[in-house]
Amino acid sequence: MTDRGLHIEVYSDVVCPWCYVGKRRLERALASFGGDARVTWRPFQLNPTMPREGMDRTAYLEAKFGSLEAFRQLEEHVLAAGASERISFAFEKIARTPNTFAAHRLIWLGEREGCQDAVVDSLFRGYFEEGADIGSVPTLLQLASRAGLSAELVERVFRSDEGTAEVKAEEAAGHKLGIRGVPYFVVDGAYAISGAQPVDIFVSALKRVVADRAERKAGV
C-alpha cells in the first residue's frame, strides 16, 4: 500500500435503494481489498424540488413511473439485490416520499462529528427497513441518536442554518462533475465508479487506482 490510504467520496441520496445496496457492496469490497480507505458521503438530491413536507408515496410513484405496476417490476430487482446484501427492504412501510435536504444536513453533521457512516446507515435502515419519515425533524433526531449524535446538538443545528451552505456547495460540486444518477463513487478525486457495481468490480477498480498511484510515484 502507498503512504496514504484512498479517499472515496460517495454521492448518494438516502431515498435511493441502489445507494443502500451500493453501500453494502462497497463495504464488502473494502473488506476484500484490504487497503486503507476513507469514505465520505456527499449529497445528491434525486428530488430537489420536493415540497419540504414531502408527498404521498403512492402519488409520487405514479407520477415518477407512470403507474404502480411499472414500479413493482423495478421493485423486484431491488428486492433481489437487497436480499443478496442482507437488506430487508420494506417498501410497504413507506407512507411518504420525503424531501431529503435536512437528512443531508444531518449526514454533513455526522462527518464533522466523526460518525458519518453510522448516520448514513441509520438513515438508510430507518427509511427502507422501518418506514421512517426521514423528512421529519423529530424522526431525524431519533435516527441521529442511535448513530451516536446527541439530540441537543442536532436540535441546535436544525434551529440554525448550520450545514445549509455546505450541503448546497457539495451538491453543486457533484453536478459540476457531471453526475446525473447515484450512487456515484469518486476515488482520490479522479477515478469514478458509477452505480451499485458488483463487489469484484469495486475491488478491481480500487486495485487499479493503487497501481496507477504507484506508477506515478515511481515516475513511470
C-alpha positions as CSV (number, residue, x, y, z in Angstrom):
1,M,0.0,0.0,0.0
2,T,1.1,3.6,-0.6
3,D,2.0,6.1,2.1
4,R,-1.7,7.2,2.5
5,G,-5.0,5.5,2.0
6,L,-7.6,6.0,-0.6
7,H,-10.3,8.6,-0.2
8,I,-13.7,7.5,-1.6
9,E,-16.4,10.1,-1.9
10,V,-19.9,8.6,-2.4
11,Y,-22.6,10.9,-4.0
12,S,-25.9,9.4,-2.8
13,D,-29.4,10.1,-1.7
14,V,-31.0,8.4,1.2
15,V,-34.2,7.6,-0.7
16,C,-32.2,5.7,-3.4
17,P,-32.4,2.0,-2.8
18,W,-29.5,1.3,-5.1
19,C,-27.4,3.7,-2.9
20,Y,-28.1,1.4,0.1
21,V,-27.2,-1.6,-2.0
22,G,-24.1,0.2,-3.2
23,K,-23.1,1.0,0.4
24,R,-23.2,-2.7,1.4
25,R,-21.2,-3.7,-1.8
26,L,-18.6,-1.1,-1.2
27,E,-18.2,-2.3,2.4
28,R,-17.7,-5.8,1.2
29,A,-15.3,-4.7,-1.5
30,L,-13.2,-2.7,1.1
31,A,-13.0,-5.7,3.4
32,S,-11.8,-7.8,0.5
33,F,-9.4,-5.1,-0.8
34,G,-7.6,-4.9,2.5
35,G,-6.1,-1.4,1.9
36,D,-6.7,1.8,3.9
37,A,-9.6,3.8,2.6
38,R,-11.6,6.7,4.0
39,V,-15.2,7.0,2.8
40,T,-17.0,10.4,2.8
41,W,-20.7,10.7,1.9
42,R,-21.8,13.6,-0.4
43,P,-25.3,14.9,-1.1
44,F,-27.2,14.4,-4.3
45,Q,-30.9,15.0,-4.1
46,L,-32.9,12.9,-6.5
47,N,-36.0,15.1,-5.9
48,P,-34.6,18.6,-5.3
49,T,-38.0,20.3,-5.9
50,M,-39.8,18.0,-3.5
51,P,-42.0,20.0,-1.1
52,R,-40.4,20.4,2.4
53,E,-43.2,18.2,3.9
54,G,-42.7,15.5,1.2
55,M,-45.6,13.9,-0.6
56,D,-47.7,10.8,-0.5
57,R,-45.6,7.8,-1.6
58,T,-48.3,6.3,-3.9
59,A,-48.8,9.7,-5.7
60,Y,-45.1,10.1,-6.1
61,L,-44.6,6.6,-7.6
62,E,-47.4,7.1,-10.0
63,A,-46.0,10.4,-11.1
64,K,-42.5,9.2,-11.5
65,F,-43.1,5.7,-13.1
66,G,-46.5,6.2,-14.7
67,S,-48.1,3.5,-12.7
68,L,-47.6,1.4,-9.6
69,E,-47.4,-1.7,-11.8
70,A,-44.3,-0.2,-13.6
71,F,-42.7,0.4,-10.2
72,R,-43.5,-3.1,-9.0
73,Q,-41.4,-4.5,-11.9
74,L,-38.4,-2.5,-10.9
75,E,-39.0,-3.2,-7.2
76,E,-38.4,-6.9,-7.8
77,H,-34.9,-6.3,-9.0
78,V,-34.2,-4.1,-6.0
79,L,-35.6,-6.6,-3.5
80,A,-33.4,-9.3,-5.0
81,A,-30.3,-7.1,-4.8
82,G,-31.2,-6.2,-1.3
83,A,-31.6,-9.8,-0.2
84,S,-28.2,-10.6,-1.6
85,E,-26.8,-7.8,0.7
86,R,-28.9,-8.8,3.7
87,I,-31.0,-5.7,3.4
88,S,-34.7,-6.2,4.3
89,F,-36.4,-3.6,2.0
90,A,-39.9,-2.9,3.4
91,F,-41.3,-0.6,0.7
92,E,-44.8,-1.3,2.0
93,K,-44.0,0.6,5.2
94,I,-43.1,3.8,3.5
95,A,-46.0,6.2,3.5
96,R,-44.3,9.4,2.3
97,T,-41.5,10.3,-0.1
98,P,-39.6,12.9,1.8
99,N,-37.6,16.0,1.0
100,T,-34.1,14.8,1.9
101,F,-32.2,18.1,2.4
102,A,-32.5,18.0,6.2
103,A,-31.2,14.4,6.1
104,H,-28.2,15.6,4.1
105,R,-27.5,18.3,6.7
106,L,-27.5,15.5,9.3
107,I,-25.0,13.5,7.2
108,W,-22.8,16.6,6.9
109,L,-23.0,17.0,10.7
110,G,-22.1,13.3,11.1
111,E,-18.9,13.9,9.1
112,R,-18.0,16.8,11.3
113,E,-18.6,14.8,14.5
114,G,-16.8,11.6,13.3
115,C,-19.8,9.3,12.9
116,Q,-20.9,9.9,9.3
117,D,-21.1,6.3,8.3
118,A,-23.3,5.4,11.3
119,V,-25.6,8.3,10.4
120,V,-25.9,7.2,6.8
121,D,-26.6,3.6,7.9
122,S,-29.2,4.7,10.4
123,L,-31.0,6.8,7.7
124,F,-31.0,4.0,5.2
125,R,-32.2,1.5,7.7
126,G,-34.8,3.9,9.1
127,Y,-36.3,4.7,5.7
128,F,-36.1,1.5,3.8
129,E,-36.5,-1.1,6.6
130,E,-38.6,0.7,9.1
131,G,-40.6,3.2,7.0
132,A,-39.4,6.2,8.9
133,D,-40.3,9.7,7.6
134,I,-36.7,11.0,7.2
135,G,-38.0,14.4,6.1
136,S,-39.3,14.9,9.7
137,V,-37.0,16.6,12.1
138,P,-38.3,14.6,15.2
139,T,-37.6,11.4,13.2
140,L,-34.2,12.6,12.2
141,L,-33.4,13.3,15.9
142,Q,-34.2,9.7,16.8
143,L,-32.2,8.3,13.9
144,A,-29.3,10.6,14.8
145,S,-29.3,9.5,18.4
146,R,-28.9,5.8,17.5
147,A,-26.0,6.8,15.3
148,G,-24.2,8.5,18.3
149,L,-25.2,12.1,17.8
150,S,-26.6,14.0,20.8
151,A,-30.2,15.2,20.4
152,E,-29.2,18.6,21.8
153,L,-26.6,19.1,19.1
154,V,-28.9,18.0,16.3
155,E,-31.7,20.3,17.6
156,R,-29.3,23.2,17.8
157,V,-28.1,22.6,14.2
158,F,-31.7,22.4,12.8
159,R,-32.7,25.5,14.7
160,S,-29.9,27.3,12.7
161,D,-28.7,27.4,9.1
162,E,-25.7,25.3,10.0
163,G,-24.7,23.0,7.2
164,T,-27.1,24.5,4.7
165,A,-24.5,26.3,2.6
166,E,-22.1,23.4,2.9
167,V,-24.6,20.8,1.7
168,K,-25.5,23.1,-1.2
169,A,-21.9,23.5,-2.2
170,E,-21.1,19.8,-2.0
171,E,-24.2,19.0,-4.1
172,A,-23.1,21.7,-6.7
173,A,-19.7,20.1,-6.8
174,G,-21.3,16.8,-7.8
175,H,-23.3,18.4,-10.6
176,K,-20.1,20.0,-11.9
177,L,-18.6,16.5,-12.1
178,G,-21.5,15.7,-14.5
179,I,-23.2,13.3,-12.1
180,R,-26.7,12.5,-13.3
181,G,-27.5,9.5,-11.2
182,V,-26.5,7.9,-7.9
183,P,-24.7,6.1,-6.3
184,Y,-21.6,7.6,-7.8
185,F,-18.2,6.9,-6.3
186,V,-15.2,9.2,-6.8
187,V,-11.8,7.7,-5.7
188,D,-9.0,10.1,-4.9
189,G,-10.8,12.9,-6.7
190,A,-10.0,11.5,-10.1
191,Y,-11.5,8.0,-10.6
192,A,-15.2,7.4,-11.0
193,I,-17.3,4.3,-10.4
194,S,-21.0,4.8,-11.4
195,G,-23.8,2.6,-9.9
196,A,-24.0,-0.1,-7.3
197,Q,-21.5,-2.3,-9.1
198,P,-20.7,-5.9,-8.1
199,V,-18.1,-6.3,-5.4
200,D,-15.4,-7.7,-7.8
201,I,-15.8,-4.6,-10.0
202,F,-15.2,-2.3,-7.0
203,V,-12.2,-4.4,-5.9
204,S,-10.7,-4.3,-9.4
205,A,-11.2,-0.5,-9.6
206,L,-9.6,0.1,-6.2
207,K,-6.6,-2.0,-7.1
208,R,-6.2,-0.1,-10.4
209,V,-6.2,3.2,-8.6
210,V,-3.5,1.9,-6.2
211,A,-1.4,0.6,-9.1
212,D,-1.8,3.9,-11.0
213,R,-0.7,5.8,-8.0
214,A,2.3,3.6,-7.5
215,E,3.3,4.2,-11.2
216,R,3.0,7.9,-10.8
217,K,5.1,7.9,-7.7
218,A,7.8,5.8,-9.4
219,G,7.8,8.2,-12.3
220,V,6.7,5.7,-14.8
